[in-house]
Amino acid sequence: MLPLSAAHMERLAQAFTVIDASRPEDCQARIDAHGAQVRVVLTNGTIGLTAAQMAGMPGLTLACAFGAGYENLDAAAARERGVALCNGAGANSESVADHAWALLLGAVRAVPAMDALTRAGGWRDDVPPLPTVAGKRLGVAGLGAIGRGVARRGEGFGMEIGYFSRRPAQGADAYRHFSSLAELASWCDKLVLALPGGPATHRAVDEGVLRALGPDGFLVNVARGSVIDTAALVRALHDGTIAGAALDVYENEPNVAAELLSCPRLVLTPHVAGWSPEALDASLDSFLDNARRHFAGEPLRTPVPA
């Protein structure tokens, strides 16, 4: 379901006649009943929009992903039907970057485990010294709005920063560019994933990348669960291939693989990185602005790249 409050729905109702199909079990019935009247669809990268669903809405002219991800929105089918595509790029980037750092610090300093230890009556003599973050090497996979936010925060920790992307990013001359994810993992101590989902990045973090990150390395994923080979990560955590990890996204969410729950040195949160009042408001603002521009014949604010 989309994370829309009653206040958000009221704002939508001021601009549109709203058909709520946010529950997956209701979606097809809503299309069958109202598809002929639909002009705009608001979805997200996880729910997506299929070619068959678009066919049931012959008057559809705009589809928007709430948030940056759009991997399950059939872009080829949309373009074939002349449906404009946009997303909420940048709307939740600060929230996600904040959360990435919360996960990184929580994993490196073992905050959940230390909380549990303290509540159970333990003390610091019961644990080995914990590593630091400041002054280490930060690797960022994907230097979009979220990745840049993660990198900026790393500057405040005095970290040397490298990033992985297909080509060097504009305005990132202070950071070291890597054209291979494995090379970035081999270079850095802490690796944060901020890549888009989809076939091009499916299980990009595999056994080879985890071995490259090494026994002192920490991995954080605030991208998409599909970016990591979950089975390989489970093995890496159990055998000490890497020092630890933290995840906000999962391969088959909202179902978290049972094997992850028993992993040592792993911090988990339920896909809440972009779940802040500020980010949700900004995402809705982005959608409404894109819709206004679309119907006014103006360029979209955040079109999905062709």
N, C-alpha and C positions, 0 to 999 in steps of 0.2 A: 504493500500500500504506500501511497505517497504521504509524506509527513506534513499534511495540511491540517491546520487547526480550524476551528469554527470561524475565527477571525479571517483566516486566509480564504476560506470558502465564501465568506461574505464579500470579500474584495473581488473574487472571481465572479460572483453573481451580479456585481454591479456592472461588469463588462460583458458577460455572456449568460446565456441560458445554460446552466451547468447540468450535465448528465454524469452522475457519480458512478464510474465503473472501476474504482480503485481496488476493489476486492477481486482477485483473479476469478473466483467462482461466479462473479456477477458479469464479467466483461462481455462474454459472447451474447448473453441474453440482452444486455443493453444495446449492443450493436444490432442485433436482430430487430429490436423494437424501435430504435431511434437512429440507426446508421444513416438513413437518407438525409437527416437534418444536420449531421455533424460537419462542421467546417474546420475545426481545430481540435487536435488531440494533445493533451499534456500527459506525458509518461515519464519514465526514467530509464537509465541504462540497464537496470536489472529486469524490470518488467518488459520494456521494449515495445515494439509494434511490428506485427508480422505482415507479410504481403496479403495473406488471407483476410486479416482484420481490415486492412486498407480497402480491399475489394468490397467489403461490406459497408464502406462509407464513401460512396461515389463522389460526394461533394467535398471531400477532404482537400484542403489547400495548404494547411500548415500543421506540422508535427514538431513538438518541442520536448526535449528531454529536460526534466527538472534536475539540475545538477550538470556536472561536466560530462559524465559518461553517457554514451549512446550506443554501446556495442551490440545490444539486442534490438536495436531499431533497424529494420531492413532498409538501409539507405538506397540500395540499388532499386528496389521496388518503388520506393517513394519518388525517386527521380524519374523513373519510367512513367509514373502517373502524374508527374508535374507537381508533386507535393514539396513545398519548401521545408527545409529542415534547420532547426536551431537547437542550441543547448544553453545551459546556464554556466558556461565557462567563466571561471573567476569568481563566481558568486560565493562559493564556500571555501575558497582557497586558504584564507587566513585561519579559519576554524580547523581545516584539515591539517595545515602545517603546525598549528598549536598542538593538535592531538598526536601528530607524528612525534613531536618532541616529548610529549608526556609519555608515550610508549617507549621511546628510546631511553629516556632517563629511568623509567620504571623497570625496564629490562636490565640495563647496565648496573643499576644500583639495587636490583632485586627488591623493589619496593613492596610488591604484594607478599613475597616470601618473608620479608623483614616484619611486615605488619602482622602476619600470622604468627611468626616466632615470638614477637613481643607480647601479643595477646595470650600466648600459651605459657608465658612466664620465662621465656628464654632471654638471652642477652647476647651482646656482641662477641663474647668469648666463644660462643657456640658456632660462629661462622668465620670463614676466611675473610681477609680484607677484600673489599669490592673495588673494581676498576673505576677510573674516572672517565669523563667525556672530554673535558677541556684539553685543548692542545693536540687532540688526536686527528685522524684523517676521516673526513665525512664524505661518503660517496652517495650521490643522489642519482637515481635512475629515472630519467625523465625530467627535463627542466622547463616544464610549463609553469603556470601560475603557482601551483602547489609546490613543485620542486624548487622554484625560486624562493618561495616563502621558507621552506625548510633550510635552504642554503643560507639565506639571510640570518636566520636564527643561529646557524652554526658559526657565522662570523662572530657573533657575540660571545661564543665559547672559545674564540681564538683557534678555531679549527682550520686546517688546510682542506680545501674543498675541491672535489672532482665530480664530474657528472658524465653520464652515458646518454648519448643521443645519436641519431643517424648522421648528423652533421653538426658542426659547432654552432652554438646558439648566439644570437646577437646580444650584445651587452653583457656577455659573461666572460670577458677576457681575464678577469681575476681568478677564474676557476679553471681547473685542468680538464680538458675534454678527452673522453675515451670513446672510441667507436665500437668497442666490444664490452659487453656487460661483464664477462669473465675477467677482463683486464682491469676494469674498475674495481671489481670485488677483490682481486688480488692486491690492489694498491691500498684500499681503504681499511679502516678498523670498524667503522659503522656504516651500514648500507641501508638507505631508505628508498623504498620503491614508490614512485609516483608516476608510473607508466600508465598509458591508456590500456583498456582491455581489448579483446578481439584476437583474431587468428594470428596477427603478427607478433604478439607478445605471449601467446598461450604457453604456459609452463616455461617461460624464459629463464626462470631461476630453477635450474635443475641440479643434479648431483655435481656437475662440473663447476658451476658457479658457487655452490656451497663449499666445495673443497677449496676453491680459490679464496673465498672469504676467510676460511681457516679457523683454528681453535680459539683464537682471541677475538674473533669477529662477531658482531651482532647485526641481526637483520630485522628491519621494520617494514611492514606492508600496509600502506594506506591507499593502495591503488585498486586493484581488482584481485579477487581470490584466484582467478585463472592464471595470474602471472607466475604463481609458484606451483611446482610439483609437490603436492602435499605429502605424498609418500616419501619422497626424497628428503623433505624437511624433517619429518618424523624420525627417519633414520639418523639424520645429521644431529638432531638434538639428543637422541639416546646414546649415540656413540661418541659424542664430543667433537664431531667434525667442525661445529661452530660453537661459540660460547653461549649464545642465547638468541631469542627472537621475540618479536611482539607482532600480533596480527589484529587488524580491525576488519579484515575482509577474508572470505573463505570461498573455496571452489564450488560448493553446493549450498550456499547460504539461502535461507537462514539456518540450514542444518550444518552444524559444526562436526567435522569428522571425529568420531569417538577416539581415534588414535591420538589426536591432538590433545585431548583432555588429560591424558596420562603423561604427557611429555614434560621432562624437567626443563627448567630455565626458559619457560615460555609464558608470556603475558598475553591475555586475550581480552578484547572488548567487542561488543556486538554491532559493528558497522555504525559507529556513532561519531566518527571523526568530523563529518560535516553537519552534525546534528546539533546546531546551536540556534538560538533565536535570531541572532544577527544573520547567520548564513541562510536560514529558511526565508526570512524576510527579503534578503537580497536576491535569492533564487526566484521568488515570486515576482519581485520587481523586474527582473530580467525577462521573465516570460511575458509579463504584461507589456513591457516596452517592445519586445520582439513582435508580439501580436499587433500592437498599434502600428508599428512600422510596416508590417506585412500588408495590412488592410489599407494603409495610406499609400502603398506603392513605393515605400522607401526601402533602402537596403537594411537587411536584418542587422541587429546589434551583434549577435554572436552566431553567425551561420555555421553549420556543421561543414568542415572542410570536404571538398569534393574528392 
